Amino acid sequence: MSGANSVTYQLMNPNGGSPRFGFIVAKSVGNAVVRNRVRRRLKAAAWSMAPGLPAGAETVFRALPLSATADFAVLSAEVERSAARLAEKS
């Protein structure tokens, strides 16, 4: 799923297990300080929604350059919306 600030990919692990997350934040997002802040924000948003994900969900978030200036609330809502849509399709 694609949003204004990130792109979300999801794969279901057939062996189950707790949800896992990966984060891709390229240099196009900003310098190291900005990239780490974006990664921390994505990580916080992802872990807050982890209990609602099915067992075995493996989700990767790729940050887009606009994520560097996005509010946490906007970024969090986008992450939740994308993951929910992907969970429906699985």
WOQUIUR-V754793 format. One record per residue. PHI is phi in whole degrees, -180 to 180 (999 if undefined). OMEGA is omega in radians with two decimals (* if undefined). NEAR is the number of other ideal C-beta (glycine too) atoms within 8 Angstrom. Layout:
BEGIN
phi: {PHI:PHI}
omega: {OMEGA:OMEGA}
near: {NEAR:NEAR}
END
This chain:
BEGIN
phi: {999:-115:-130:-71:-111:-157:-121:-118:-120:-141:-135:-98:-80:-66:-85:76:103:-73:-60:-124:-130:-133:-134:-118:-131:-79:-63:-68:-75:159:-74:-60:-64:-67:-61:-68:-65:-63:-62:-63:-66:-62:-63:-64:-65:-67:-71:-71:-102:-56:-62:-86:-87:-70:-63:88:-74:-117:-121:-120:-111:-108:-78:-99:-54:-66:-66:-65:-110:-76:-67:-62:-62:-67:-63:-64:-63:-67:-63:-63:-64:-65:-66:-66:-63:-69:-66:-64:-72:-77}
omega: {-3.11:3.07:-3.13:-3.04:-3.09:3.03:-3.07:3.08:3.13:3.10:3.12:3.09:-3.10:3.13:3.14:-3.12:-3.13:3.13:3.11:-3.10:3.02:-3.08:3.09:3.13:-3.06:3.13:3.12:3.12:-3.14:3.12:-3.04:-3.13:-3.13:3.14:3.13:3.09:3.11:3.13:3.11:3.12:3.10:3.14:3.12:3.13:-3.11:-3.10:3.10:-3.14:-3.09:-3.13:-3.13:-3.11:3.11:3.11:3.11:3.14:3.07:-2.99:3.09:3.11:3.06:-3.11:3.05:-3.09:3.13:-3.13:-3.14:-3.10:-3.10:3.02:3.13:-3.12:3.13:-3.14:3.13:3.13:3.13:3.12:3.13:3.14:-3.14:-3.13:3.12:3.10:3.14:3.11:3.09:-3.09:-3.11:*}
near: {8:5:10:6:11:14:9:15:8:12:5:9:10:5:5:6:7:5:11:9:12:8:11:8:12:8:5:4:13:9:5:5:7:10:14:9:9:14:11:8:12:16:10:10:13:14:8:7:11:10:4:6:10:8:7:11:14:12:15:11:14:11:17:10:8:8:15:11:4:11:5:9:6:9:15:12:8:13:15:10:10:13:15:9:9:13:12:6:5:8}
END
